[in-house]
Amino acid sequence: MPMLVSFCEWLENTPVGMFISGSTWAFPTIESIHVFFLVVVVGTIAIVDLRLLGVASRNRSVSQLSNDVLPITWGAFLGALTTGALLFSSKATHYLGNWPFRIKMLLLLLAGLNMLIFHFLTYRDVHKWDDRSITPGAARIAGALSLLFWIAVVGFGRWIGFTVR
Amino acid sequence: MLAEVAKFCDWLSLTPISMLFQTVEWIIPAVQSVHILAIAIVMSSVIMVDLRLMGLMGHSQSISGMTRRFIPWVWWSLVVLLLTGLILITAEPRRDLLNPVFQAKMVLLVVAIVVTAVFQEIVRRNMEFWDLSPSRRAGALATAVLSLLVWTAIVGCGRWIAYVEHG
C-alpha cells in the first residue's frame, strides 16, 4: 500500500498528470472520449453475452458473432484503458482512496477472470454448440456474470464522479 | 423566450417531484448509470450496422439482417434514454434546458433519429438497395459516416453538459 501511494503521488506530479489537473478542458475532453470507448466496450460485450444467454442473435453462430464483434470490443477497451489511465493520473491519490473506484477495479478484474475462464475452458469445444440457440450451462453463466459485472462497472464508474474529492 | 424557459425551470425545480430527485442522493447517479447503459446499447448497435455498411466487418450477415437485428434495439433504448433524461431534467432543469451544449445535443439527436429512421425504411422497402449500384454503395458509406459522427457527437455533448456554464 505505501508503494502504491508513493506511485500515485509521483504520477500526479508528472507533466501529464499536472497538465490534466491544471487545464480546464483536458479532463472533460478525455472523460468524453473515455465514455465513448466504455459504452462501445459494454455494448459490444452485451451483444455476445445476450447470444450466450439465448436472448438475441440466435440465428448466428457464437463463433461468427464473436469474431465480428470482439475486435471492436478490444479496440475500444484499449481506448478506455488509455483514457482511464490519463484521468487517473490527474488525481491519482484521490482515486486510490475512493471506494467506488476500488470496487470498479475489482469488478474489472472479475470480468477479466470470467472472460479467461470462458475462453480457455468453455469456449474450447464451441464447435459442438456453435449453432445452437441454447448454449451449455457454463456458457450461459459466463454470459450472465459478464453482463452483471459490466453493468456494475458502469454504475460504480459513474458513482466515482459523485464521491471523489 | 429564454426568460420563459428560465421561469419554467424555476417553477419545475420547486415541484415536489424535482425536490425529491434533488434530495435523495442516489437517484441522480443511478439514473445516469441507466442512461449510460442505454447509450451503450445504442452506440454498439449503430456501430455494428455502420461498420457493416462501410464494408469493414460482418460480411457473413447481410445489411438487412444486421438492420433487423440491431435497429429495433436503438428505438427501445431511445425510449429508456428519453425517460431517464426527463428524470435528470426534472432534477436539475437549469443545468440542462438553459445549457447551450444540451440544446446542441437535442438538435443532433433529431438529426440522428431522422438518419436512422430513413435508413431503416429504405432497407425495409428494398433489402438489396445499398448494393445495387456503385453510387448507392457510396451513399451507404456516407450514411454510415454521418451516423457515426452524429451519435458520437451526442455522447460527447452529453458529458460536456456537466462542464459548461449555464443560465
Contacts between the chains, C-beta under 8 A, distances in Angstrom:
chain1	res1	chain2	res2	distance
A	28	B	159	6.6
A	28	B	160	5.9
A	28	B	162	7.5
A	28	B	163	4.3
A	31	B	159	5.8
A	32	B	155	7.0
A	32	B	156	4.5
A	32	B	159	4.2
A	32	B	160	6.3
A	35	B	36	7.2
A	35	B	155	6.0
A	35	B	158	7.5
A	35	B	159	5.2
A	36	B	43	7.5
A	36	B	152	6.1
A	36	B	155	5.2
A	36	B	156	7.1
A	38	B	40	7.7
A	39	B	36	6.5
A	39	B	39	5.1
A	39	B	40	4.0
A	39	B	43	4.7
A	39	B	44	7.2
A	39	B	155	6.7
A	40	B	40	7.5
A	40	B	43	5.7
A	40	B	44	5.8
A	40	B	47	6.4
A	42	B	37	7.0
A	42	B	40	4.2
A	42	B	44	7.8
A	43	B	40	3.8
A	43	B	41	5.5
A	43	B	42	7.8
A	43	B	43	5.6
A	43	B	44	2.7
A	43	B	45	7.1
A	43	B	47	7.9
A	44	B	44	4.7
A	44	B	47	7.5
A	44	B	48	7.8
A	46	B	40	6.9
A	46	B	41	6.9
A	46	B	44	7.1
A	47	B	44	6.2
A	47	B	48	7.2
A	56	B	69	7.3
A	56	B	73	8.0
A	57	B	69	6.3
A	60	B	60	7.7
A	60	B	61	6.8
A	64	B	60	5.3
A	68	B	48	7.8
A	68	B	57	5.6
A	68	B	58	4.7
A	68	B	60	7.2
A	68	B	61	7.8
A	69	B	48	7.4
A	71	B	57	7.5
A	72	B	44	7.8
A	72	B	47	6.5
A	72	B	51	7.3
A	72	B	57	7.6
A	151	B	37	6.3
A	154	B	33	5.5
A	154	B	36	5.4
A	154	B	37	5.7
A	154	B	40	7.4
A	155	B	29	7.8
A	155	B	30	7.4
A	155	B	33	4.4
A	158	B	29	5.3
A	158	B	32	5.3
A	158	B	33	4.7
A	158	B	36	6.5
A	159	B	29	5.3
A	159	B	33	7.8
A	161	B	29	7.8
A	162	B	28	7.7
A	162	B	29	5.1
